[in-house]
Amino acid sequence: MAVRSKWQSLPTEAINPATLGIDKLSAADIVEGMLGEDRKMLAAVQREKERIAVGVDIIAQSLRKGGRIVFVGAGTSGRLGVLESAEMPPTFGTEPDLVQAIMAGGKDALLGTKEGAEDNYEEGARSVNRLDPTRKDIVIGVSASGMTPFVRGALTRARRAGSKIIFVTCDPRTELQTFVDLTIAPSVGPEIIAGSTRLKAGTATKLVLNMLTTAAMIRIGKTYGNLMVDVQTGSEKLKDRARRIVSIVTGLEYEETDKLLKRAHWNVKAAIVMQKTGLSYSRALSKLRRAHDSMREAIGEDIEERLKELLAHP
């Protein structure tokens, strides 16, 4: 059969030989088949672990120099970038503009579809241009197929500005490999429903983005051990988490942590430094800055033994 489509040869559009008769299967068999395909997807992500680690170091280095992270994508890929950026401030206490996301079609495309937006190369370039990218910034293009025009336009503009570029795709053969600083391309194979990249490709992409952002935040001191010490306390649940973290690290009774956190303006790191050193709030902040935001360096203590003791005696 002659190939007339430029998309037909893409891995993300291929027909999966394992699911040819999926519409005749029981619900249980469909679920089992999906789990089997997801196991293949995890193996594909595993094969990219060294590239992911390189990406983490690139991002961490950029953040230490005052750069920003900008995700760019369309459809499922764009939504995953938006989700990643939205979750950074509450989890790691980042400023809203530190991690941003550009999605083809804008806000209207988050909950619905905006036909043709992903095909607009020029709008991709304009969208990045509005952020005034610099050499300090990291732009992460996300495209399961590896050929979304909107994403290509955005990355081209970012490249002209000298920004570092990471490209996350599920097509290892993408020609963009010669154009970007790093390509992360888990080869997940064809979806159970041909072309439905919200499935294996979407899950693989989510895993990769989780690792890139989380590991980079850990590397720049946003956790103490595995405690979320830069958590924002905008809800009662998060305030409770802050109290528990302070109690764990300092040994204060849970009820006493509330007074300390109020004095520290609900800044968990500052509260811990204040309790450990006897410093005022402003001096605690200064000590953290000198320690490059690292709790270990600021108070000169490890946390592992305390956490082990807590796990041993819940």
C-alpha positions as CSV (number, residue, x, y, z in Angstrom):
1,M,0.0,0.0,0.0
2,A,1.4,3.4,-1.0
3,V,2.1,5.8,1.9
4,R,0.4,9.1,1.3
5,S,0.3,10.4,4.9
6,K,3.3,12.1,6.6
7,W,1.9,10.8,9.9
8,Q,1.4,7.2,8.9
9,S,5.0,6.1,9.6
10,L,5.1,7.6,13.1
11,P,5.3,5.1,16.0
12,T,2.5,6.9,17.7
13,E,0.2,6.3,14.8
14,A,1.1,2.6,14.3
15,I,-1.4,-0.2,14.6
16,N,-0.7,-2.5,17.6
17,P,-0.7,-6.1,16.6
18,A,-1.6,-7.2,20.1
19,T,-4.9,-5.5,20.2
20,L,-6.4,-6.0,16.7
21,G,-9.6,-7.5,18.2
22,I,-9.8,-5.4,21.3
23,D,-13.5,-4.5,20.7
24,K,-14.4,-8.2,21.2
25,L,-12.8,-8.6,24.6
26,S,-14.3,-8.6,28.0
27,A,-13.7,-5.6,30.3
28,A,-11.2,-7.7,32.4
29,D,-9.3,-8.7,29.3
30,I,-9.1,-5.1,28.0
31,V,-7.7,-4.1,31.4
32,E,-5.2,-6.9,31.4
33,G,-4.1,-6.0,27.9
34,M,-3.6,-2.3,28.9
35,L,-1.6,-3.3,31.9
36,G,0.6,-5.5,29.7
37,E,1.2,-2.5,27.4
38,D,2.0,-0.3,30.3
39,R,4.7,-2.7,31.5
40,K,6.3,-2.2,28.1
41,M,6.0,1.6,28.6
42,L,7.8,1.5,31.9
43,A,10.6,-0.5,30.3
44,A,10.9,2.2,27.6
45,V,11.2,5.0,30.2
46,Q,13.8,2.9,32.1
47,R,15.9,2.8,29.0
48,E,15.9,6.7,29.0
49,K,17.1,7.0,32.6
50,E,20.5,8.3,31.8
51,R,19.2,11.0,29.5
52,I,16.6,12.0,32.1
53,A,19.4,12.4,34.7
54,V,21.3,14.6,32.3
55,G,18.1,16.7,31.9
56,V,17.8,17.0,35.7
57,D,21.3,18.4,35.9
58,I,20.7,20.9,33.1
59,I,17.5,22.1,34.8
60,A,19.1,22.4,38.2
61,Q,22.0,24.3,36.8
62,S,19.7,26.7,35.1
63,L,17.6,27.3,38.2
64,R,20.7,28.0,40.3
65,K,21.5,30.7,37.8
66,G,18.1,32.3,38.0
67,G,16.6,30.8,34.9
68,R,13.1,29.6,34.3
69,I,11.5,26.4,33.1
70,V,9.0,26.7,30.3
71,F,7.0,23.7,29.0
72,V,5.6,23.9,25.5
73,G,3.1,21.4,24.1
74,A,-0.3,20.8,22.4
75,G,-3.2,18.5,23.3
76,T,-2.3,15.9,26.0
77,S,1.3,16.9,25.9
78,G,0.4,20.5,26.5
79,R,-1.9,19.6,29.4
80,L,0.8,17.6,31.0
81,G,3.1,20.6,30.9
82,V,0.5,22.8,32.4
83,L,-0.1,20.3,35.2
84,E,3.6,20.1,35.9
85,S,4.0,23.9,36.2
86,A,0.8,24.3,38.3
87,E,2.0,21.8,40.9
88,M,5.4,23.4,41.5
89,P,4.4,26.4,43.7
90,P,2.4,24.4,46.3
91,T,4.8,21.5,46.4
92,F,8.1,23.4,46.3
93,G,7.3,27.0,47.2
94,T,8.4,28.3,43.8
95,E,7.3,31.7,42.5
96,P,4.6,31.4,39.8
97,D,6.8,32.6,37.0
98,L,9.7,30.2,37.8
99,V,8.0,27.2,36.1
100,Q,5.5,28.1,33.3
101,A,3.7,26.3,30.5
102,I,2.6,27.3,27.1
103,M,-0.2,25.3,25.4
104,A,-1.4,25.5,21.9
105,G,-4.8,27.1,21.9
106,G,-4.2,28.7,25.3
107,K,-6.6,28.3,28.3
108,D,-9.5,27.3,26.0
109,A,-7.6,24.2,25.0
110,L,-7.2,22.9,28.6
111,L,-10.7,21.6,29.0
112,G,-11.6,21.2,25.4
113,T,-10.1,21.1,21.9
114,K,-9.1,24.0,19.8
115,E,-8.8,22.7,16.3
116,G,-5.8,23.6,14.3
117,A,-3.9,25.3,17.2
118,E,-1.2,22.6,17.2
119,D,-0.5,23.3,13.5
120,N,0.3,27.0,14.0
121,Y,4.1,27.2,13.9
122,E,4.1,31.0,14.0
123,E,1.9,31.1,17.1
124,G,4.3,28.8,18.9
125,A,7.1,31.2,18.2
126,R,5.0,34.2,19.3
127,S,4.0,32.4,22.5
128,V,7.6,31.9,23.6
129,N,8.6,35.4,22.4
130,R,6.0,36.9,24.8
131,L,8.0,35.4,27.7
132,D,11.2,37.1,26.5
133,P,13.4,34.0,26.8
134,T,17.0,34.3,27.8
135,R,20.2,32.2,27.9
136,K,19.4,31.2,31.5
137,D,16.1,29.6,30.7
138,I,15.2,26.0,29.9
139,V,12.4,25.4,27.4
140,I,11.0,21.8,27.4
141,G,9.2,20.9,24.2
142,V,6.7,18.1,24.7
143,S,5.4,16.3,21.6
144,A,4.5,12.6,21.5
145,S,4.7,12.5,17.7
146,G,7.9,14.6,17.6
147,M,6.5,16.9,14.8
148,T,3.9,19.3,16.3
149,P,4.4,22.6,14.4
150,F,3.4,24.7,17.4
151,V,6.1,23.1,19.5
152,R,8.7,23.4,16.7
153,G,7.9,27.1,16.3
154,A,8.3,27.7,20.0
155,L,11.6,25.8,20.2
156,T,13.0,27.6,17.2
157,R,12.3,31.0,18.8
158,A,13.8,29.7,22.1
159,R,16.9,28.5,20.4
160,R,17.4,32.0,18.8
161,A,17.4,33.4,22.3
162,G,20.1,31.0,23.4
163,S,17.8,29.1,25.8
164,K,18.7,25.5,26.6
165,I,16.2,23.1,25.0
166,I,15.0,19.7,26.2
167,F,12.7,17.7,23.9
168,V,10.4,15.0,25.3
169,T,8.9,12.8,22.6
170,C,7.9,9.2,22.0
171,D,9.5,9.1,18.5
172,P,13.3,8.2,18.9
173,R,13.8,8.9,15.2
174,T,12.7,12.6,15.4
175,E,14.8,14.9,13.3
176,L,14.8,17.5,16.1
177,Q,17.6,15.6,17.8
178,T,20.1,17.7,15.9
179,F,18.4,20.9,16.9
180,V,18.0,20.6,20.7
181,D,20.4,20.2,23.6
182,L,18.8,16.9,24.9
183,T,16.2,14.5,23.5
184,I,14.4,12.2,25.9
185,A,12.5,9.7,23.8
186,P,10.9,6.6,25.4
187,S,10.0,4.2,22.6
188,V,6.6,3.1,24.0
189,G,5.4,1.4,20.8
190,P,1.9,1.6,19.3
191,E,-1.1,2.4,21.5
192,I,-3.8,-0.1,22.1
193,I,-6.0,2.2,20.1
194,A,-4.0,3.5,17.2
195,G,-3.0,7.1,17.6
196,S,-4.4,7.6,21.1
197,T,-1.3,9.1,22.7
198,R,-3.1,10.0,26.0
199,L,-2.4,6.3,26.8
200,K,1.2,4.9,26.9
201,A,2.8,8.0,25.4
202,G,0.9,10.3,27.8
203,T,1.8,8.1,30.8
204,A,5.5,7.9,29.8
205,T,5.6,11.6,29.3
206,K,4.1,12.3,32.7
207,L,6.7,10.0,34.3
208,V,9.5,11.8,32.5
209,L,8.3,15.3,33.4
210,N,7.7,14.2,37.1
211,M,11.3,13.0,37.3
212,L,12.8,16.1,35.6
213,T,11.0,18.6,37.8
214,T,11.1,16.7,41.1
215,A,14.7,15.6,40.9
216,A,15.8,19.2,39.9
217,M,13.9,20.7,42.8
218,I,15.5,18.2,45.2
219,R,18.9,19.1,43.8
220,I,18.5,22.8,44.5
221,G,17.5,22.2,48.1
222,K,13.7,22.1,48.0
223,T,13.5,19.1,50.3
224,Y,15.2,18.0,53.5
225,G,15.6,14.2,53.2
226,N,12.2,13.4,51.6
227,L,10.4,16.0,53.6
228,M,8.6,18.8,51.7
229,V,10.1,21.7,53.6
230,D,9.2,24.3,51.0
231,V,5.6,23.4,51.1
232,Q,3.1,26.3,50.8
233,T,0.5,26.4,53.5
234,G,-2.6,27.6,51.7
235,S,-5.0,25.0,53.1
236,E,-5.6,23.3,56.4
237,K,-4.1,20.0,55.1
238,L,-0.9,21.8,54.1
239,K,-0.7,23.6,57.4
240,D,-1.0,20.3,59.1
241,R,1.8,18.9,56.9
242,A,4.0,21.9,57.9
243,R,3.3,21.3,61.6
244,R,4.2,17.7,61.3
245,I,7.4,18.4,59.4
246,V,8.6,21.0,62.0
247,S,7.7,18.6,64.8
248,I,9.7,15.7,63.1
249,V,12.8,17.8,62.5
250,T,12.9,19.8,65.8
251,G,11.3,17.4,68.3
252,L,8.8,20.0,69.3
253,E,5.3,18.8,70.3
254,Y,2.8,19.1,67.6
255,E,0.8,21.9,69.4
256,E,4.0,24.0,69.9
257,T,4.8,24.0,66.2
258,D,1.9,26.3,65.5
259,K,3.3,29.1,67.6
260,L,6.7,28.7,66.0
261,L,5.3,28.6,62.4
262,K,3.3,31.8,63.1
263,R,6.5,33.5,64.2
264,A,8.1,32.2,61.0
265,H,5.2,33.4,58.8
266,W,4.5,29.8,58.0
267,N,7.9,29.3,56.4
268,V,8.8,25.8,57.4
269,K,12.5,26.1,56.7
270,A,12.8,29.4,58.6
271,A,10.9,27.9,61.5
272,I,13.3,24.9,61.7
273,V,16.3,27.2,61.6
274,M,14.9,29.5,64.2
275,Q,14.2,26.5,66.6
276,K,17.6,24.9,66.0
277,T,19.7,28.0,66.2
278,G,17.7,30.5,68.3
279,L,17.9,33.1,65.5
280,S,15.2,35.6,64.7
281,Y,13.0,35.1,61.6
282,S,15.0,37.6,59.5
283,R,18.4,36.1,60.6
284,A,17.1,32.6,59.9
285,L,16.3,33.7,56.3
286,S,19.7,35.2,55.9
287,K,21.3,31.9,57.1
288,L,19.3,29.9,54.6
289,R,20.4,32.3,51.8
290,R,24.0,31.8,52.8
291,A,23.4,28.0,52.8
292,H,22.0,28.2,49.2
293,D,18.6,27.2,50.6
294,S,19.9,23.9,51.9
295,M,18.5,22.7,55.2
296,R,21.4,20.4,55.8
297,E,23.9,23.1,55.3
298,A,21.9,25.7,57.3
299,I,21.6,23.6,60.5
300,G,24.5,21.2,59.9
301,E,22.4,18.1,60.6
302,D,21.2,15.0,58.7
303,I,17.6,13.9,59.0
304,E,17.8,10.2,58.0
305,E,18.3,8.7,61.5
306,R,15.4,10.7,62.9
307,L,13.1,9.5,60.0
308,K,14.2,5.9,60.5
309,E,13.4,6.2,64.2
310,L,10.0,7.6,63.4
311,L,9.3,4.7,61.0
312,A,10.4,2.2,63.6
313,H,8.2,3.6,66.3
314,P,5.1,5.0,64.5
